[in-house]
Amino acid sequence: MDYGLRFAAIDVGSNAMRLLFTRVIEGEKNKPFFIKESLIRMPLRLGHDAFTRGTISKKNCDSFLNTLLGFKNLIDAYNPISYRACATAAMRNAKNGLDLVHRVKEISGIDLDIITGQEEAGMILSRNLNQYLKTKNNYIHIDVGGGSTELTIISSGTKQTSKSFSIGSVRLLEGKVQKSYWEVMHAWINKKTKSLGPIKAIGSGGNINKIASMLGTYKGESVNYTDIKHLIKKINAKNIEDRITILGLRPDRADVIIHASEIYLNCMQSAGAKIIIVPQSGLADGIVGQLYDNYKRNNVI
């Protein structure tokens, strides 16, 4: 017997590409349970080209297209009810981004959507993060990617405002973040949070997920500012090889995790948040949530 509803999501990020397969089982009162059946991650750093050259190289274009063709074959085998593919900052910045979208359609049949930073943050917040929000509390949601950081202020159980900033882990690695970028982001955070009182952070992105797991916390638990600083100091003391072989970091994580943590810590400090909740939910999860919601709306009895 085939239990549940199957959905798939493709997340084309600046540091990696991901394919997520999720089965949704509806429990009592149609409450959905999202079961992650498989997550395939391809460490193709499109952001290196996009942020340093302004265009994605032929070599990476070929790897990108081959990856999506492979993803499409897996999706066909999985046979989900529906799937969606979204691309973020690297594709937004690359001059040949739209050309690649057309080539993807021709080669694989995939409709790849280049989404805005606010759309990205909205999809992440729309599903799994809601269960961690308490209506009486104030939050700043910090989503750090390779090319951008999306910030959302949440108060009284609702989203108040959000903004995307061109500060990301790969951009920092490549030296493409000017001092003024930080100043603008800090000013925005201060303006939007100064009247809220006590605030907590919610973090999404592969690097904060890894930081949380290295600190021994589980999905949905929180880590504090001081513990993150101590861990990053420990990681920073090791060279890239030792980060990989001793600490067990992926090669494409080992060189950006310090930069990503700098963004989380800066945002937390500006907002006055001492802890950050880590639901370990990303864009692909948000896409699946959106697909499920669309399915339910279109299949109301």
C-alpha positions as CSV (number, residue, x, y, z in Angstrom):
1,M,0.0,0.0,0.0
2,D,1.3,3.4,-0.9
3,Y,0.8,5.7,2.1
4,G,0.7,9.5,1.8
5,L,1.2,12.1,-0.9
6,R,4.5,12.5,-2.5
7,F,6.1,15.9,-3.5
8,A,9.5,17.0,-4.7
9,A,11.4,20.2,-4.6
10,I,14.6,21.6,-6.2
11,D,16.6,24.4,-4.6
12,V,19.3,25.9,-6.8
13,G,21.3,27.8,-4.3
14,S,24.6,29.8,-4.5
15,N,26.6,27.2,-2.7
16,A,24.8,24.0,-3.6
17,M,21.8,22.4,-5.4
18,R,19.4,20.3,-3.5
19,L,16.6,17.8,-4.5
20,L,14.2,16.9,-1.7
21,F,11.6,14.1,-1.8
22,T,8.9,14.4,0.9
23,R,5.9,12.2,1.7
24,V,3.0,14.0,3.4
25,I,0.7,11.8,5.6
26,E,-2.5,13.3,6.9
27,G,-3.3,12.3,10.4
28,E,-6.3,13.1,12.6
29,K,-8.3,16.1,11.5
30,N,-6.2,16.1,8.3
31,K,-3.1,17.4,10.2
32,P,-0.2,16.9,7.8
33,F,3.0,15.1,8.8
34,F,5.9,15.9,6.5
35,I,8.3,12.9,6.2
36,K,11.6,13.7,4.4
37,E,12.3,10.6,2.4
38,S,15.5,11.7,0.6
39,L,17.7,14.8,0.2
40,I,20.3,14.9,-2.5
41,R,22.8,17.7,-2.4
42,M,25.1,18.6,-5.3
43,P,28.0,20.9,-4.2
44,L,28.0,23.1,-7.3
45,R,29.0,26.6,-6.2
46,L,27.3,28.8,-8.8
47,G,27.8,31.8,-6.6
48,H,31.6,31.8,-7.2
49,D,31.0,32.7,-10.9
50,A,28.0,34.9,-10.4
51,F,29.5,37.1,-7.7
52,T,33.0,37.4,-9.1
53,R,32.4,37.3,-12.9
54,G,28.8,38.3,-13.1
55,T,28.1,35.3,-15.3
56,I,28.2,31.5,-14.9
57,S,31.0,29.8,-16.7
58,K,30.5,27.2,-19.5
59,K,32.0,24.5,-17.3
60,N,29.6,25.2,-14.5
61,C,26.7,25.7,-16.9
62,D,27.3,22.2,-18.2
63,S,27.5,20.8,-14.6
64,F,24.4,22.7,-13.7
65,L,22.4,21.4,-16.7
66,N,23.6,17.8,-16.1
67,T,22.6,18.0,-12.5
68,L,19.1,19.2,-13.3
69,L,18.7,16.5,-15.9
70,G,19.7,13.9,-13.3
71,F,17.3,15.5,-10.8
72,K,14.5,15.3,-13.4
73,N,15.2,11.5,-14.0
74,L,15.0,10.9,-10.2
75,I,11.8,12.9,-10.0
76,D,10.3,10.9,-12.8
77,A,11.2,7.7,-10.9
78,Y,9.7,9.0,-7.6
79,N,6.5,10.1,-9.4
80,P,5.4,12.9,-7.1
81,I,2.0,14.6,-7.3
82,S,3.8,17.8,-8.2
83,Y,7.2,19.4,-7.9
84,R,8.7,22.8,-8.2
85,A,12.2,24.1,-8.9
86,C,13.5,27.5,-7.6
87,A,16.7,29.4,-7.9
88,T,18.0,32.1,-5.7
89,A,20.8,34.7,-5.4
90,A,23.4,33.3,-7.8
91,M,20.9,33.0,-10.7
92,R,19.4,36.4,-9.8
93,N,22.8,37.9,-10.2
94,A,24.2,36.0,-13.2
95,K,23.8,37.8,-16.6
96,N,23.1,34.5,-18.2
97,G,20.6,33.3,-15.6
98,L,17.6,33.7,-17.8
99,D,19.3,32.0,-20.7
100,L,20.0,29.0,-18.4
101,V,16.4,28.9,-17.4
102,H,15.4,28.5,-21.1
103,R,18.1,25.8,-21.6
104,V,16.9,23.9,-18.5
105,K,13.4,23.8,-20.0
106,E,14.7,22.6,-23.4
107,I,16.9,19.9,-22.0
108,S,15.0,18.6,-19.0
109,G,11.5,20.0,-19.2
110,I,11.9,21.6,-15.8
111,D,10.3,25.1,-15.3
112,L,12.9,26.8,-13.1
113,D,11.7,29.9,-11.3
114,I,14.2,32.6,-10.2
115,I,12.6,33.9,-7.1
116,T,13.2,37.1,-5.1
117,G,14.7,37.1,-1.7
118,Q,11.4,38.0,-0.1
119,E,9.7,35.0,-1.8
120,E,12.5,32.8,-0.6
121,A,12.1,34.0,3.0
122,G,8.3,33.7,2.8
123,M,8.3,30.1,1.7
124,I,10.7,29.1,4.4
125,L,8.5,30.8,7.0
126,S,5.3,29.5,5.6
127,R,5.6,25.9,6.8
128,N,7.7,24.4,9.5
129,L,8.8,27.5,11.3
130,N,5.3,28.4,12.4
131,Q,5.2,25.6,15.0
132,Y,8.1,27.3,16.8
133,L,6.5,30.7,17.1
134,K,4.6,31.9,20.2
135,T,2.3,34.8,19.6
136,K,3.4,36.8,22.6
137,N,7.1,36.7,21.5
138,N,9.0,38.8,19.0
139,Y,11.4,37.2,16.5
140,I,13.9,38.0,13.8
141,H,14.1,35.3,11.2
142,I,17.6,35.1,9.7
143,D,18.0,33.1,6.5
144,V,21.6,33.1,5.3
145,G,22.5,31.8,1.9
146,G,25.6,31.9,-0.3
147,G,24.6,35.1,-2.0
148,S,22.1,36.9,0.2
149,T,20.5,37.1,3.7
150,E,16.8,37.4,4.1
151,L,15.6,39.0,7.3
152,T,12.0,39.0,8.6
153,I,10.6,40.6,11.7
154,I,7.7,38.7,13.4
155,S,5.6,40.1,16.2
156,S,2.2,39.1,17.7
157,G,2.3,36.0,15.6
158,T,2.4,37.7,12.3
159,K,5.1,38.9,9.9
160,Q,5.7,42.6,10.2
161,T,8.3,43.3,7.5
162,S,11.1,41.6,5.6
163,K,14.1,42.6,3.5
164,S,16.8,40.9,1.4
165,F,20.4,42.0,1.7
166,S,23.3,41.2,-0.6
167,I,25.4,39.6,2.1
168,G,26.0,35.9,1.9
169,S,28.6,33.3,2.9
170,V,30.0,32.9,-0.7
171,R,30.0,36.7,-1.3
172,L,32.0,37.1,1.9
173,L,34.4,34.4,0.9
174,E,34.9,36.1,-2.4
175,G,35.4,39.5,-0.8
176,K,32.3,40.9,-2.5
177,V,30.6,42.5,0.5
178,Q,31.4,46.1,1.1
179,K,31.3,47.8,4.5
180,S,28.4,49.9,3.5
181,Y,26.3,46.7,3.0
182,W,26.8,45.8,6.7
183,E,25.9,49.3,7.8
184,V,22.6,49.3,5.8
185,M,21.6,45.9,7.3
186,H,22.5,47.0,10.8
187,A,20.5,50.2,10.4
188,W,17.5,48.3,9.1
189,I,17.6,45.8,12.0
190,N,17.9,48.6,14.6
191,K,15.0,50.5,13.1
192,K,12.7,47.6,12.9
193,T,13.4,46.0,16.3
194,K,14.1,48.9,18.7
195,S,10.5,49.3,19.8
196,L,9.8,45.5,20.2
197,G,11.4,44.7,23.5
198,P,12.9,41.2,24.1
199,I,13.5,39.3,20.8
200,K,14.6,35.9,19.8
201,A,16.2,34.8,16.5
202,I,15.2,32.0,14.2
203,G,17.9,30.7,11.9
204,S,17.7,28.8,8.6
205,G,20.3,27.8,6.2
206,G,22.8,24.9,5.9
207,N,25.5,26.5,8.0
208,I,23.3,27.3,11.1
209,N,21.9,23.8,10.9
210,K,25.5,22.4,11.0
211,I,26.4,24.7,13.8
212,A,23.4,23.5,15.8
213,S,24.2,19.9,15.2
214,M,27.9,20.4,16.2
215,L,26.6,21.9,19.4
216,G,24.5,18.8,20.1
217,T,21.1,20.4,19.7
218,Y,18.1,18.8,18.0
219,K,15.7,20.1,15.4
220,G,13.7,23.0,16.8
221,E,15.9,23.6,19.8
222,S,17.9,26.8,20.4
223,V,21.5,27.7,20.7
224,N,22.9,30.8,22.4
225,Y,25.1,33.5,21.0
226,T,28.1,32.7,23.3
227,D,28.1,29.0,22.3
228,I,28.2,29.9,18.6
229,K,31.1,32.3,19.2
230,H,33.1,29.6,21.1
231,L,32.4,27.0,18.4
232,I,33.4,29.3,15.6
233,K,36.6,30.2,17.4
234,K,37.4,26.5,17.6
235,I,36.7,26.0,13.9
236,N,38.6,29.1,12.9
237,A,41.7,27.8,14.7
238,K,41.9,24.9,12.2
239,N,42.9,25.0,8.6
240,I,40.5,23.8,5.9
241,E,42.0,20.3,5.7
242,D,41.5,19.8,9.5
243,R,38.0,21.2,9.4
244,I,37.2,18.5,6.9
245,T,39.2,15.5,8.3
246,I,38.9,16.2,12.0
247,L,35.6,18.2,12.4
248,G,33.8,16.3,9.6
249,L,32.8,19.4,7.6
250,R,32.0,19.0,3.9
251,P,34.7,20.8,1.7
252,D,32.1,23.3,0.5
253,R,31.0,24.0,4.0
254,A,34.5,24.2,5.6
255,D,35.4,27.4,3.8
256,V,32.1,29.3,4.3
257,I,30.9,28.3,7.7
258,I,33.0,31.1,9.4
259,H,31.5,33.7,7.1
260,A,28.0,32.5,7.5
261,S,28.3,32.5,11.3
262,E,29.5,36.1,11.1
263,I,26.2,37.1,9.5
264,Y,24.1,35.2,12.1
265,L,26.1,36.7,15.0
266,N,26.0,40.2,13.6
267,C,22.2,40.1,13.0
268,M,21.6,38.6,16.5
269,Q,23.8,41.3,18.1
270,S,22.1,44.1,16.2
271,A,18.6,42.8,17.2
272,G,19.7,42.1,20.8
273,A,18.8,38.4,20.4
274,K,20.7,36.1,22.8
275,I,19.4,32.8,21.4
276,I,18.6,31.5,18.0
277,I,16.0,28.7,17.3
278,V,17.1,26.3,14.6
279,P,14.2,24.4,13.0
280,Q,16.5,22.9,10.4
281,S,14.0,23.8,7.7
282,G,15.1,25.4,4.4
283,L,13.8,26.5,1.0
284,A,13.1,23.0,-0.3
285,D,10.9,22.3,2.7
286,G,9.0,25.5,2.1
287,I,8.5,24.6,-1.5
288,V,7.0,21.2,-0.5
289,G,4.7,23.0,2.0
290,Q,3.5,25.3,-0.8
291,L,2.9,22.4,-3.1
292,Y,0.9,20.6,-0.5
293,D,-1.2,23.7,0.3
294,N,-1.9,24.1,-3.5
295,Y,-2.9,20.5,-3.7
296,K,-5.3,20.8,-0.8
297,R,-6.9,23.9,-2.3
298,N,-7.4,22.3,-5.6
299,N,-8.8,19.0,-4.2
300,V,-11.4,20.3,-1.7
301,I,-14.4,17.9,-1.6
